[in-house]
Amino acid sequence: MPFTAQDPLSLDDSLDTAERTIRDNVAAFCRNEIAPHITQWFEHGNPPVPELATQLGELGVFGMHLDGYGCAGTNAVSYGLACMELEACDSGIRSLVSVQGSLAMYAIWRYGSHTQKQQWLPDMAAGRAIGCFGLTEPDHGSDPSAMTTTATKNGDDWILNGRKTWITNGCAAKIAIVWAATPQGVQGFAVPTDTPGFSTHPITRKMSLRASVTSELVLDNVRLPADAALPDATGLKTALACLNEARYGIIWGSIGAARSSLDTAREYASTRTQFDRPIAGFQLTQNKLVDMTLKVHNGLLLALHLGRLKDNQQLTPHQVSYGKLNNTRDAIDVCRQARTILGANGVSLDYDVIRHANNLESVLTYEGTAEMHTLILGQGLTGHNAFRG
């Protein structure tokens, strides 16, 4: 087999025809429908989320790894490949898909009633209804067990009060999955966003994920019927299981952003001339390109391995943390190194490197910070819980 810069480990041969087809279709969609506009959306912070959701629904990527209710029912590797191509375009686009499918839809699909599934999942899969996932609070990010959002019984109804923040898709959502503390423990609720007392506020002045809608959710005496509770979403462990679904997509997605930056740096180095020859011919540049290639394709190999484990129902939460920590950390290093090859041009939005680097600052943090995943792995390796040490 020939050695190529695009696939130095010949990993493409490890994919079946259906997986390659899904990857290529998503890549073509991103190339034709998103890439021409993404710089403007990022620069001005104005992604057309409802229109994008309709297109992505037609593409079939919302909840694509789920079965039934209009979902495509693909395997985990196919979903990962789609996440990689979406984030190779922009992390904000992958976040839209991840939050919709792996958080909001997954919570309903895994923990909701049959009525809730029928009511929401077909429209969400088609992109007609956008969902968000309300777990993080202004004062409680890494420690969701300390949440202050409450749900109390009033007759047969529930009354919800509290605030959630850094919520992707919030201002565009028709349905919010909200986690609240009850006397019996944490409970998940499906909250239609037109419910009286529910409001959203956009989070602005952010320098990362600008092609994504980020919001604060406010619940002020939101009255919900008893059947708004997700029947099986009891206990914090159910919310964390949803996070693991999203973290799996990040393992692949972050490599997409890194791969895009690597490709940009390699192409730039082949045409940028200094001292009468392309800078790709200098040892220091080649060292950077080799180092970045190792990180990108080792990360892809890791993602593929974890995807096969997931498809065999063998993937553990510790392994998800392993992949999320390793690939996000290496991806941001790749983008920063790619920036140095582009020199001053590396900070211009005329190239995608600085956009990917800025986005990955958020990806490194959300769905569990690097510190939290380090402690998860540390506990797995030693048997000692250091979270409160």
C-alpha positions as CSV (number, residue, x, y, z in Angstrom):
1,M,0.0,0.0,0.0
2,P,1.3,3.5,-0.8
3,F,2.2,5.8,2.1
4,T,0.2,8.9,2.0
5,A,0.1,12.1,4.1
6,Q,-3.7,11.8,4.3
7,D,-3.8,8.2,5.6
8,P,-0.3,7.2,6.8
9,L,-1.6,4.2,8.8
10,S,-3.9,3.0,6.1
11,L,-6.8,3.2,8.5
12,D,-9.3,3.7,5.6
13,D,-9.0,0.0,5.0
14,S,-10.3,-0.7,8.5
15,L,-13.7,0.9,7.5
16,D,-16.5,-0.9,5.7
17,T,-18.3,0.5,2.7
18,A,-21.2,1.9,4.7
19,E,-18.8,3.7,7.1
20,R,-16.8,5.2,4.3
21,T,-20.0,6.3,2.5
22,I,-21.4,8.1,5.6
23,R,-18.0,9.8,6.2
24,D,-17.8,10.9,2.6
25,N,-21.4,12.2,2.5
26,V,-21.0,14.2,5.6
27,A,-17.6,15.6,4.3
28,A,-19.3,16.6,1.0
29,F,-22.2,18.3,2.8
30,C,-19.7,20.3,5.0
31,R,-17.6,21.2,2.0
32,N,-20.6,22.4,-0.1
33,E,-23.0,23.8,2.4
34,I,-21.1,25.0,5.4
35,A,-17.5,25.7,4.5
36,P,-18.4,28.7,2.2
37,H,-20.1,30.4,5.2
38,I,-18.4,29.2,8.3
39,T,-15.8,32.0,8.6
40,Q,-18.5,34.6,8.4
41,W,-20.7,32.8,11.0
42,F,-17.7,32.5,13.3
43,E,-16.6,36.1,12.8
44,H,-20.0,37.6,13.4
45,G,-21.3,35.0,15.8
46,N,-24.5,34.5,13.7
47,P,-25.0,30.8,12.7
48,P,-28.4,30.2,11.2
49,V,-29.2,27.3,13.5
50,P,-32.8,26.6,12.5
51,E,-31.9,26.4,8.8
52,L,-28.8,24.4,9.6
53,A,-30.9,22.0,11.7
54,T,-33.2,21.3,8.8
55,Q,-30.3,20.6,6.5
56,L,-28.6,18.4,9.1
57,G,-31.8,16.6,9.7
58,E,-32.2,15.8,6.0
59,L,-28.6,14.6,6.0
60,G,-29.6,12.2,8.8
61,V,-26.9,13.0,11.4
62,F,-29.2,13.9,14.3
63,G,-29.4,10.9,16.7
64,M,-27.9,8.8,13.8
65,H,-26.6,6.2,16.3
66,L,-30.0,5.6,17.9
67,D,-32.7,3.2,16.7
68,G,-36.3,3.9,15.8
69,Y,-38.4,7.1,15.9
70,G,-36.9,8.4,12.6
71,C,-33.3,7.8,13.7
72,A,-30.8,6.3,11.2
73,G,-29.6,3.5,13.5
74,T,-26.0,3.5,12.3
75,N,-23.1,2.0,14.3
76,A,-20.9,4.0,16.6
77,V,-18.0,4.2,14.2
78,S,-20.2,5.8,11.6
79,Y,-21.4,8.3,14.1
80,G,-17.8,9.1,15.1
81,L,-16.7,9.5,11.5
82,A,-19.6,12.0,11.0
83,C,-18.5,13.9,14.1
84,M,-14.9,14.0,12.7
85,E,-16.0,15.5,9.4
86,L,-18.4,18.0,11.0
87,E,-15.7,19.3,13.4
88,A,-13.2,19.4,10.6
89,C,-15.5,22.1,9.3
90,D,-16.1,23.7,12.7
91,S,-16.5,22.6,16.3
92,G,-19.7,24.6,16.6
93,I,-21.4,22.6,13.9
94,R,-20.4,19.3,15.6
95,S,-21.6,20.7,18.9
96,L,-25.0,21.4,17.4
97,V,-25.2,17.8,16.3
98,S,-23.7,16.3,19.5
99,V,-26.0,18.2,21.9
100,Q,-29.1,17.4,19.7
101,G,-28.3,13.7,19.3
102,S,-26.1,12.5,22.1
103,L,-27.5,14.6,24.9
104,A,-31.1,15.8,24.3
105,M,-32.3,13.0,22.0
106,Y,-30.3,10.3,23.8
107,A,-31.8,11.3,27.2
108,I,-35.3,11.0,25.8
109,W,-34.5,7.8,23.9
110,R,-32.8,6.1,26.9
111,Y,-34.8,7.4,29.8
112,G,-38.1,8.8,28.4
113,S,-41.5,7.3,28.2
114,H,-42.9,5.9,25.0
115,T,-45.1,8.9,24.7
116,Q,-42.2,11.3,25.1
117,K,-40.2,9.4,22.5
118,Q,-43.0,9.6,20.0
119,Q,-43.7,13.2,20.8
120,W,-40.2,14.5,20.3
121,L,-37.7,12.1,18.7
122,P,-39.1,12.1,15.1
123,D,-39.1,15.9,14.9
124,M,-35.7,16.1,16.5
125,A,-34.2,13.6,14.1
126,A,-35.6,15.6,11.2
127,G,-34.3,18.9,12.5
128,R,-37.8,20.3,13.0
129,A,-37.3,20.6,16.7
130,I,-34.0,21.5,18.3
131,G,-33.1,20.3,21.8
132,C,-30.7,21.4,24.5
133,F,-29.4,19.8,27.7
134,G,-29.4,21.8,30.9
135,L,-27.0,20.4,33.5
136,T,-24.2,23.0,34.1
137,E,-25.1,25.8,36.4
138,P,-23.4,29.2,37.0
139,D,-21.7,28.0,40.2
140,H,-21.6,24.3,39.5
141,G,-19.8,22.9,36.5
142,S,-17.5,20.1,37.4
143,D,-19.5,19.2,40.4
144,P,-23.1,18.7,39.2
145,S,-24.1,16.9,42.4
146,A,-24.1,20.4,44.0
147,M,-26.7,21.7,41.6
148,T,-29.2,24.3,43.1
149,T,-31.9,24.0,40.4
150,T,-34.9,22.4,42.2
151,A,-38.0,20.5,41.4
152,T,-40.7,20.3,44.0
153,K,-44.1,18.6,43.9
154,N,-47.3,20.8,43.9
155,G,-50.2,18.4,43.8
156,D,-49.5,16.2,40.7
157,D,-47.4,18.9,39.1
158,W,-43.7,19.7,39.3
159,I,-42.4,23.3,40.0
160,L,-38.9,24.0,38.7
161,N,-36.7,26.8,39.7
162,G,-33.1,27.6,38.9
163,R,-30.6,28.6,36.2
164,K,-28.4,26.7,33.8
165,T,-25.5,28.2,31.8
166,W,-23.2,27.5,28.9
167,I,-26.1,25.6,27.2
168,T,-25.5,24.9,23.6
169,N,-28.6,25.4,21.4
170,G,-30.5,27.0,24.3
171,C,-32.0,30.0,22.5
172,A,-33.0,27.9,19.5
173,A,-34.5,24.9,21.4
174,K,-38.1,23.8,21.5
175,I,-37.3,21.2,24.1
176,A,-34.9,21.4,27.0
177,I,-33.7,18.4,29.0
178,V,-33.3,19.9,32.5
179,W,-31.8,18.2,35.5
180,A,-33.0,19.3,38.9
181,A,-32.6,18.3,42.5
182,T,-35.7,16.7,44.2
183,P,-36.1,15.3,47.7
184,Q,-35.5,11.9,46.2
185,G,-32.4,12.9,44.2
186,V,-31.6,14.3,40.8
187,Q,-34.3,13.9,38.2
188,G,-34.4,14.7,34.5
189,F,-37.3,16.6,32.9
190,A,-38.4,17.3,29.3
191,V,-39.3,20.9,29.4
192,P,-41.0,22.5,26.3
193,T,-39.3,25.9,26.0
194,D,-42.7,27.7,25.6
195,T,-43.7,26.8,29.1
196,P,-44.5,29.9,31.2
197,G,-41.6,30.8,33.4
198,F,-39.0,29.3,31.1
199,S,-36.7,31.8,29.4
200,T,-33.3,31.9,27.6
201,H,-30.6,34.5,27.3
202,P,-27.8,34.4,24.7
203,I,-24.2,34.3,26.0
204,T,-22.2,36.8,24.0
205,R,-18.6,38.1,24.0
206,K,-17.2,34.6,23.6
207,M,-14.1,34.1,21.6
208,S,-14.7,30.3,21.0
209,L,-17.5,28.3,19.4
210,R,-18.8,31.5,17.8
211,A,-20.6,29.5,15.1
212,S,-22.7,28.0,17.9
213,V,-25.6,29.2,20.0
214,T,-24.7,29.3,23.7
215,S,-27.3,30.3,26.2
216,E,-28.4,30.7,29.8
217,L,-31.6,29.0,30.8
218,V,-33.8,30.5,33.5
219,L,-36.6,28.5,35.2
220,D,-38.9,30.7,37.3
221,N,-41.6,28.7,38.9
222,V,-42.0,26.6,35.8
223,R,-45.0,24.3,36.3
224,L,-44.8,20.9,34.5
225,P,-47.2,18.0,34.6
226,A,-46.1,14.8,36.2
227,D,-45.5,13.2,32.9
228,A,-42.8,15.8,32.1
229,A,-40.3,13.8,34.2
230,L,-38.3,11.3,32.2
231,P,-39.4,8.1,34.0
232,D,-36.0,6.4,34.1
233,A,-33.8,9.5,34.5
234,T,-33.4,9.2,38.2
235,G,-30.1,9.8,39.9
236,L,-27.1,11.8,38.7
237,K,-25.6,8.7,37.1
238,T,-28.2,9.0,34.3
239,A,-27.1,12.5,33.5
240,L,-23.5,11.4,33.5
241,A,-24.4,8.6,31.1
242,C,-25.7,11.1,28.6
243,L,-22.4,13.1,29.0
244,N,-20.5,9.9,28.1
245,E,-22.4,9.7,24.8
246,A,-21.4,13.3,24.0
247,R,-17.8,12.7,25.1
248,Y,-17.6,9.8,22.6
249,G,-18.4,12.1,19.7
250,I,-15.8,14.6,21.0
251,I,-13.1,11.9,20.8
252,W,-13.6,11.8,17.0
253,G,-14.6,15.5,16.5
254,S,-11.5,16.9,18.1
255,I,-9.4,14.9,15.6
256,G,-11.3,16.4,12.8
257,A,-10.3,19.9,13.9
258,A,-6.7,18.9,14.3
259,R,-6.7,17.1,10.9
260,S,-8.0,20.2,9.2
261,S,-5.3,22.4,10.8
262,L,-2.6,19.8,9.9
263,D,-3.8,19.8,6.2
264,T,-3.8,23.6,6.1
265,A,-0.2,23.7,7.6
266,R,1.1,21.1,5.2
267,E,-0.4,22.8,2.1
268,Y,0.8,26.2,3.3
269,A,4.3,24.8,3.9
270,S,4.5,23.4,0.4
271,T,3.7,26.8,-1.3
272,R,5.2,29.3,1.2
273,T,8.8,30.1,0.0
274,Q,11.5,31.5,2.2
275,F,15.2,31.6,1.4
276,D,14.5,30.5,-2.1
277,R,12.6,27.3,-1.4
278,P,9.4,26.0,0.2
279,I,9.5,26.0,4.0
280,A,8.3,22.3,3.8
281,G,11.9,21.6,2.8
282,F,13.3,22.8,6.1
283,Q,14.0,20.3,8.9
284,L,12.3,22.3,11.6
285,T,9.1,22.5,9.6
286,Q,9.2,18.8,8.8
287,N,9.7,18.1,12.5
288,K,6.5,20.0,13.2
289,L,4.6,18.3,10.5
290,V,5.7,14.8,11.6
291,D,4.8,15.6,15.2
292,M,1.4,16.8,14.2
293,T,0.8,13.8,12.0
294,L,1.6,11.4,14.8
295,K,-0.9,13.1,17.1
296,V,-3.7,13.3,14.6
297,H,-3.4,9.7,13.3
298,N,-2.7,8.1,16.7
299,G,-5.8,9.9,17.9
300,L,-7.8,8.6,15.0
301,L,-6.5,5.1,15.7
302,L,-7.6,5.5,19.3
303,A,-11.0,6.8,18.3
304,L,-11.5,3.9,15.9
305,H,-10.5,1.4,18.6
306,L,-12.9,2.9,21.1
307,G,-15.7,3.0,18.4
308,R,-15.3,-0.7,17.8
309,L,-15.5,-1.3,21.5
310,K,-18.6,0.7,21.7
311,D,-20.2,-1.2,18.8
312,N,-19.5,-4.4,20.8
313,Q,-21.0,-2.9,24.0
314,Q,-17.6,-3.1,25.7
315,L,-16.7,0.6,26.0
316,T,-16.2,1.8,29.6
317,P,-16.6,5.3,31.1
318,H,-12.9,5.2,31.9
319,Q,-12.0,4.5,28.3
320,V,-14.2,7.4,27.2
321,S,-12.3,9.7,29.6
322,Y,-9.0,8.3,28.2
323,G,-10.1,9.2,24.6
324,K,-11.5,12.6,25.5
325,L,-8.5,13.7,27.5
326,N,-5.9,12.4,25.0
327,N,-7.5,13.6,21.8
328,T,-8.6,17.0,22.9
329,R,-5.3,17.8,24.5
330,D,-3.4,16.6,21.4
331,A,-5.8,18.3,19.0
332,I,-5.2,21.7,20.6
333,D,-1.5,21.2,20.5
334,V,-1.7,20.3,16.8
335,C,-3.6,23.6,16.1
336,R,-1.1,25.7,18.0
337,Q,1.8,24.1,16.2
338,A,0.1,24.5,12.9
339,R,-0.3,28.2,13.7
340,T,3.5,28.5,14.0
341,I,4.0,27.1,10.5
342,L,1.6,29.8,9.1
343,G,3.4,32.5,11.0
344,A,1.4,35.7,11.2
345,N,-1.1,34.3,8.7
346,G,-1.9,31.7,11.3
347,V,-3.9,34.3,13.4
348,S,-6.0,35.3,10.3
349,L,-9.5,33.9,9.7
350,D,-8.4,33.6,6.1
351,Y,-7.1,30.3,7.3
352,D,-9.0,27.9,9.5
353,V,-6.2,27.2,12.1
354,I,-6.9,30.0,14.6
355,R,-10.6,29.3,14.4
356,H,-10.0,25.6,15.3
357,A,-7.6,26.5,18.0
358,N,-10.1,28.9,19.6
359,N,-12.9,26.4,19.4
360,L,-10.8,23.6,21.0
361,E,-10.3,25.8,24.0
362,S,-14.0,25.1,24.7
363,V,-13.9,21.5,23.6
364,L,-11.0,20.9,26.0
365,T,-13.3,22.1,28.8
366,Y,-16.8,21.0,28.1
367,E,-18.3,17.6,28.8
368,G,-15.7,17.3,31.6
369,T,-12.5,19.4,31.9
370,A,-9.1,17.9,31.3
371,E,-8.7,17.9,35.1
372,M,-11.8,15.9,35.7
373,H,-10.9,13.3,33.1
374,T,-7.4,13.1,34.7
375,L,-9.0,12.3,38.0
376,I,-11.4,9.8,36.5
377,L,-8.4,8.0,35.0
378,G,-6.4,8.4,38.2
379,Q,-9.1,6.8,40.2
380,G,-9.3,4.0,37.7
381,L,-5.6,3.4,37.8
382,T,-5.1,3.6,41.6
383,G,-8.5,2.9,43.1
384,H,-8.4,6.1,45.1
385,N,-10.9,8.9,44.7
386,A,-9.1,12.3,44.6
387,F,-12.0,14.5,43.6
388,R,-12.4,15.8,47.1
389,G,-8.9,15.4,48.3
